[in-house]
Amino acid sequence: GVVLAVHVGLPLLGLKGTLLLGSLIDAALGLALLRVFEVRKRVAFATVACAVLFLAAVLAVELDANKMAAGVFRHGELAASRDARILFNKDGKTATVHLVKYPEATSLRTNGKSDGSINLDRDGVRGTDEITMVLSAALPLALKPELKSAAVIGIGTGLTTHTLLQSLGIERVDTVEIEAAMAEASRGFMPRNSGAFADPRGSIVIDDAKTFFAAHDRRYDLIVSEPSNPWVSGVSSLFTREFYRRIRTHLEAGGLLAQWFQLYEIDASLVATVMRALGEVFPHYAVFAPSDHDLLIVAGERVVPMPPLARVFEQPGVAKELWTVHVLTAGDLDARYLGSRATLEPLFASYGMPANSDYAPVLDLNAARQRFMEKSAADVVALLNAEVPLLELLEPSRSRRPINPLFQGAYAFERVENTRLAWYARNFLVSPRAPQPEAVPTPLQKDLELIKLRLLECRAPREHDVWLHSALRVAAAMNPYLAPDDAAAVWKEIAAGRCFASLQEFQRRWIALFRAVALRDAARMGELGASLLATQTELRSEAREYLLMAAMAGSIAARKKPRALELWSEHAAQLSRVASSPAFRLLRCHAEPAGGEACAAAFRTYAER
């Protein structure tokens, strides 16, 4: 029955016809049994009743494409798709596929769930799907420009395959897609993805990814895995230790795996189980954030070459795709780099999760529940926006090339927007001519004006120390996003001002701490942060968290991990949010001398929740 439904019913009759045919067969069997065991009058009546009901269903019931594409099971409303235009509608063997035109973008949908969208308006706003799909191809090309062959798991919109084929060095790209209707529907995005269908170096294979790799003895320089969300039935098997083992055998020596993973509708502990599975197979990985809600993990048997090379912009086709999604410089790639395995593995270990496996399917058993509960692991990417430049301190070798000076793409990536605001704050305080406030949050503007009034114009700074809270917020908004010399210029000017000497001693230590953070002076951060924690007992939780973060990060970066662990033991219990904060989990586990298991034990309550 399943074989006939999938291979005959759905392709020939569609979803409605197949359901009716199945119901008709069930009814016919029931009538046959009734005829054997009941009188003929009752059989005749049941037959007529069934015929009337089936005729009514055939004539009166219509599967509304707009409603089926709405994803009401996910968002709980139909309004968004009520006036959408259906460009493609087909019942495939594994899913019903729609291509839907919305005002903001064109979306590819499987069973009502979006599996990728592109804004086909050249001047329109770029969505995070589009940015992620371009970077899934462009980042590996920037890390390893000599790539010759690639495989892409899941065609989606076809944009990743298209971007790969914009590289003049690529010789072959095989795209493996289980659902033929998906490949057919994605043609509706042309010409935006035309390379996926028109370039002779590319081929589209309709097959299950596991079956394809098992049946073909091919090796690639790059394999890009961007299947659907793991809560979709069957997809979680593409995030298991066993799948990664199979994938590794199909990589050339020095080859790379690029794995997309979403951070929405999922908990950080499930991200950790996938990272552990991947880490048990690949000794090296680097993690990027194409958007605030997605991860791109680049893994290999050798150290992942860092940083991404600016020469990727010398490839005209690849550069065009990057510019389209507002990635204009190598600094825009650096801004999306979260960290290496050595930097991030302590964070993932803190959740104490086993590796996701075919034999222990942690992801499969929990992903649907996390989607239903609307969980989010976006705070993992929020490490890029921590109040203290944690990632730079833990990995000082990371590249710090500047973000594009126009701050293009700020609407889609928080770190770019925060960098724009950081430059505004710096120039407001130290430039001879204050910049025009364009889309500057009112609280930040008030904090800047108060600091200028009290510390630069010297209006009673000693007596009215409410400015200290403003200075803390400005430090958090500025220091992590600017180069050390650029950020330190503000605190240097304040320290050189005529009213600095009149400040109270603890106020001067706060400003010294802000300057140390700006300069990434780890030893000074650890010393000043610990001193202020010990002496300032009437602090708000906001200030205490900042001090603990700065003191621990500085101590760890200065190779004083026992001191960082002491600070945690002394102060963490007073702060309610630290157990759920990836930033503090990361610091706590970097400070732990006994390794990941001991650190996970410290967070056991959260991991079991």
N, C-alpha and C positions, 0 to 999 in steps of 0.2 A: 504493500500500500504506500509506504513512504517513497519507495523508488519510483512508482508510477506517478505519484503526486508531484515529486520534484522534477522528474525528467520528462513527463508527458503533460500532466495536468496544468501546472503553473505556466510553462511556456505556451501551451496551446489555448487554455481556457482562462488563464489569469486567476487571481486570488478568489474573486467571487464565484467564477465557474467551478473552480476546484472544490471550494467549500460546499457548493450546492451538489456537485457530483458525489462527493463523499457522503453528504447527508442522504442523498437519494439512494445510494447503495445500502446505507444503514437501514433506511426505511424499507427498502425492498426485502432485505433479509428478515426484518421484523414481520413484514406481511406474510412472507413465506412460512415462517414459524407459526404465525397465527393461523394460517390456513391448515396447517397440520394438526393443531391442537384445538381449534375453535370452530364454531359453526360458520357457514358460508355468509349468512346475513351480516354478521359482525365484521367479517373480512371485507365484504363489499363496502360497508360503511367506512371502515378505516382507510380503504384504498381511495375512496372519493375524497375523504377529509385530507389525506396526504397530498392528493393531486391539487386540491384547491390551495393548500398552504404553499406548495412548491411553486405553483403558478403565480401566486401573490408575491412570493419572494423574488421570482425572476422579473416580474413586471414593476413591482413597487420599490424594491430595495436597490439603492444605488450607493456604491462606495464613493463618497465625496472626496476627491483628490485633495482639496484644500484642507479638509479636516484631517485626513490621514497624514498629511505632511506637517501638521501643526505641532506634533510632539506634545500633545496635551498631557500625556503621562509624565512628562518631565517638568513642564512649566505650569500646568494647571489652568491654561486658558487657550482660547481659540482665536482671539482677536487678531493676533499678529499675522496669521495666515489667511484670514477671511478674504482680504482683497489682494492677496498675492497672486501672481500669474504663474500657472503651471506650464513650464517649458518642456518637461519630459515626465512621463509616467509609465512605469513598466513593472510588472511583477516578475522578479527574477527567481532563480532557483533557491537563493538563500535569503532574499530580502525584497521588499517592495521599494523601488528606487524612484525618487522624484528629483527633478531639477526645478527650483522655485525662484522666481524673480521677486525680490523684496525691494523697497525703495533704497535701502542702504547697501545691498549686495545681492549677488546670486548665490543660492545655497544648494549644495548637494545633500540629499537626505535619504537615509535608509530607515525604513519603518518609522518615519517621522522624526528621526534623530539627525541633526546636522553632522555631516562628516567632512565638512570643509566649505568655505565660502570665499568668493572673490568679488571685489568691487570692479566691475567691468568699465566703470567710468574712469577715464585716465586721470582726471583731476579730483576724484573722490577720495574720501577718507579710507585708509587701509585698515582692515580688521586684523585681529591677532592671528587668525587662521592663516591669512595670506602671508603675514610676516614670518610665521613659524615655518610654513612650507618652503619659502625661499631660503631661509637660513638653514633648514635641514640639508639643503644641497650646498649652499655657498660656504658655510662654515667648514665642512670637511675639505672643500676645494681650497680654502684659505690656509688650512692646516697642512695640507699635503697636495700641492699643486701638480705633482707628477702623477696623480691618479689617472689610470687608463680605462678601468672597467668598473662598473657599479651595478648593483641590484637594488631595486626599490620594492619593499613589501607593502602593498596597498597602493592603488593608483590615486584614490581620493579625487582631487580636482585635476591631477596631472601636473600641477605646478612644480613639484619637486623634481620629477623626471625632466620636465622642460628646462628647469634651471640647470640641472646637471649637464644637459646636452648643449647648453650655451658655452660650456668650456671647450675650447678648441683642442685640448689635449685628450678629451674623453674619446675612446674608441668604441665602447659598447655599454649600453644600459638596458638591462632586463627588468621589466616591471611586472611583478607577480600580483595578480588580483583574483580573488576567489569568485567574485560575482561579475559575470559578463555585462549585466545591465549597468553596473557602475562605470565600466570603461566606456560603454555607449553613451551614458548620460554626461560624462565629463567632457565629451566633445562639444557640449554646449558652452564651454568656457572659452572656446577658440575665438580670436587668435591669441588670447593671453597665454594659453598652454600649447600652442601649435607644435612646438618641438616634440612633445610626447607622441604625436601621431604622424608628423610629417618627416621627421629626421630619420634617415635610413639606419643610423647607428643605434636606434632604439627599437625594442620589441616589447609587445605586451603579451604576457602569458596568462591565460585563464586557468588557474590552478590554486589549490591550497598551498600556502607557503611551506609547510612541513613536508608535504608530498613532493613539491617541486625540488627542494634541496636534497631530499632523500633519493630522488630518481635521477638527478643530474649531477654529474661529477664536475661541476664548474667552480672555479675560484675567482674571487673578485678582489680588487683593491679597496672597495668600499661596499658595504651593505647598509642601506638606510631602512630602518624598520619604523614605519608610522602607521600601524593598524588602527582600528577604531578604539574607543574607550574600553578599558578592561572589564567593565560591568556588562558589556554586550556578550551574549552567550558565545562561548568558544574562544573569545579573543584573549582571555587571560593566559591561555597556553602559549602565547607568543611572548610572554614575559617570565618564563620559567628558566631555571638553571639548565634543564635538559635542552631546551631550545637554544640557549646561548652556546652550549657545548656543540650542538650541531652546526650552528652558524659559524663558530670559530673554525671548523674544519673546511669551510668554504671561503675563507679569507686567504689571500696571498700573504707571504711573509711580510710583516710590517703593515698588513691591511687594517682597516678601521671599520668598526661598527658605529653607526649613528642611530641612537635609540630615542625616539620621541616618547615623552610621558607627560600626561596632563596633571595639573595640580588642583583642578576644580573637581568637586564632587568626590573627593577622596581625602583620607586622613594621612598625615605625615608618616605614621607607622607603616602604612601600606607602600608608600614610596620607599621606606627603609627595607622592606622585605624584597622588593625588586632590585634595589641597589646591592643588597647582599647576594642575591642570586647572580647578578651580573659580575660582582666582584669576586665570586668564587671561580669564575671562568676566565675573566680578563684581569690580568695583574695591574693594568693601568687604565685610568679613565680621567677625563676632564668633563666638568659639568658646565653647561651654558644655559642661559635663560632667554630664549627668543622673545618671550613676552613675560608679563608679570604672573601668568597663570600656566606656563608650560616649561618643561625642562627638555634639553637636548643633551644626551650623554654620549660623548665620543670615547670609545673604548678600543683597546688593542693589546696585543701581546707585548708590544714595546711601548716605551714612554711616548705619550701623545705629544707631538711637536708643538711647542708653544713659543711665541704667541701666534695668532692668525696673521698671515703675511699680507701686507698691503698690496702686493702684486696681484691679488685676486681682482682688484679694480682695473688692472690692465687688460683683462679679458672683456671686450666690449659688451658681449651678450650678458655675462654674469653681472658686470657693473650696472647695466641697465636695470636688471631685475632688483638688485640691491637698492639702487636709487629710487626705484618705484615704491619700495616699502620704507623709504626714508633712512636707509643705512648708507651713509655717505662717505664715511672714513673708517680707517682701521680702528680708530678710537671708539667708534660705535660698536665694533665687535668686542673690543676689550671691556666695554661697559657691561656686556652681557655675560662675562666670564665669572662664574661663581667660585670655582676652585678645582684643584686636583684631588685625587683620591686621598693623598696624605692630609689635605686640609679638611675634607668633608666627611671622610669615613668615621671619625669619632662622633659626629652628629648622628649619622645613621645607626651606628652601634648603640647609641643611647636609648633607642627604642626597644632593644632586646628582642627583635623579631627574627624568626628563622628565615632561611632563604626560601623564596617562592619556588615551588617545585611541582612537577606532575604528581608526585607522591605525597606532597604536603601542600595542597593548593590554597595557600593563605589568601592570595589575591582573589581567586575565583569565589571563595566562600564569604568574602567580606566586601567586595567592591560594590555589589548591588545595594547592600545596606548603607554604605557610606554615601552613595548617590542619593538614596531616599532621604537620608538625614542631612543632606546638603553640606557635607563636610568640605573643608578646604585645607590644602597644604601650601597655600600661596605664601605663608610666612617663611618658607624655605628660601624663596626668591627674595623676600624682604631682607635677608642678610645683606644684600647689596645696598640697602637703605638704612642700615643700622646707624644709631646715633654716633657711634665710634667706628672708624674704619677697620673693623675686625679682620676682614679678609686680607687686607693689605698687610696688617701686622702679622698674621699667621702665615702668610705666603708673600714675603717681601720681594721675591723675584718677579712677581706678576707685572705685566706691562701696564703702563698708565698713560697711554697716548690720549690726547684730548678728544672729547666728543665733538661732533661737527658744530662749528661756531654759530650756525643758524638754529641749532637745537631742533632740527626737523625730527619728527617722530615722537616728540615729547608727549603728545596726547595718548600714545600707545604703550609707552614704557616709562615707569615712574622714575627710574634713575636719570633719564635724560631731562625730564621735567625738573627734578630736584637739582640737577646741575645748573639748569637755567636760573632757578631761584637763588642758588648759592652765589652765582656770579652777580646777580642783582644785589644781594645782601652785601657782598664784599665792596662792590663799586659804590653803593649807597653810603657806606661808612668811611671809605678812604679816598674816593675819587674827588677831585676838586669840584666836579659838576655832577650832581646826583642824577642817576638815570631815570627815565620815565617808568613809572610802575605799570607794567602791562600784565594783567591777570595775576597780580601778586595777592596772595591771601591776606585778608585784613589783619589777622593776628600777627603774622610775620611783619607786616608794615608797622604795626604798633610797637612791636618789640624793637625793631630797628630804630624807630624814632626815639624810644626811651633810652636806648644805649647811647645814641648820639647826644641826647640832651644831658644825661648824667655823666658819661665817661669821657666824651670828647669836648663837650661844651662846659663841663664841670659845674653843673647845677646841683649842688648839695648831694654829691654821690655817697658821702660817708653816712649821712643821717638817714637817707631814704634808700635802703638797699633792696627795694622791690625790683630794681633793675637786674639783680642777680638771677632771678628766674627768667627774665627776658634774655639775658646773656647766655644762659644754659640752652634755651630753645634756639637761639641764633647759632650757637656753636654746633648743635646737633644738625641744624639745617645747612651749615656751610662747610665745616671741617672735612666730612667724609667725601665730599664731591670735588674739591679743588686740589690742585697740586700743593705740596707742603708750603712752598714759598708764597704762593698766592693767598692761601688761607691764613698763614702766619702773619702776613702784613697787617691784618686788622688788629690782632692782639699785640703786635709790636707797637703799632701806633698808639693803642690805648696805654700800654706800659710806659711809653715815652711821653705821655701827656702830662700836663702840669698838675693835674689833680690825682695822679696815680699814687704819689707818695703820701697823700692825705688819707687814703683808704685804710680801713682796718686790715690787720694782718691776714685774717681768713679770707677777706675779699681779694687781696692780692694773690693769695694761693689759688683761688678759683681761676683767676685770669691766667696765672702761670700754667694751670692744668689745661685750659683751653688752648693755649699756645703749644704746649707739649703734644696734645692730640693733633693739632694742625700739622706739626712737624714730624709726626710719627716717631716721637722720641720716647721709645718704649720704657726705658729705665726711669725717666722722669715721670711718665704717666703712672707707672706702678707706685712710685714713691709718693707723689702728690695725692693720687686717688686714695691710697691707704691711709694717709695722714688725715685727709678731710673726713673720711668715713669714721675714723677713730675720735675725732674732735668735734664734729658737727652732729650733735645728737638730736636736734630738733628739725631734721630735714623731712621734706615731703617725699613720698615714695618715688616720684619722678626723678628728683635729684639723687636719691640714694641709689636707684637703679643705674643712673648714669655713672656715678662714682664707682660702683662695683664693676660695671662693665669696663670702664677705663682702667681701673686698677688691675683687674684680672687679665685683660688683654695685654697691658703693658708688661706685667710680670711674666706672662707666658712668652711673649716676644723677646723679653730680656733673659730668657732661659732660667727663670726663677719659678718653676712650676709648683714646687712645694708652697711657696708664698701665695700663689694664686689659689691653691687648694685651702689654705688657711683662711683667706679672705672669704671664700665660699662658705666654709664651715661657720664663720663668725656672723655673716650677714644675710645669707640666702633665706634663712627661715623667717626673716622679718619682711620679706618681699613676696607677695602672693603670686605674682605672674611668672616668676623665673622658671618654674617647673615646666610650663607649657611654651616657653620662649625658645625657638631654635638658637638664637644668639647665645643665651646663657647655657643651654645644653652643649653647644659647641665648645664654649670656653671651659665648662666643667669637665668635659671629657678630654680636652687637650691637656688639662691640668692633672688628670688621673694617671698616676704612674703604673697602675696595675692593668691597664688596658680596658677594652670595650666592655667585657663582662662585668667588671667591677663598677664601671660607670653606669651601665644599664641598671644595675641593682639600685643605684641611687635614685633612679626615675621609675622604679617598678610600679608604683601606684598609678602613674600616668599611663604607662605602657599597657597595663591591664584594664584600664577604664574603657 
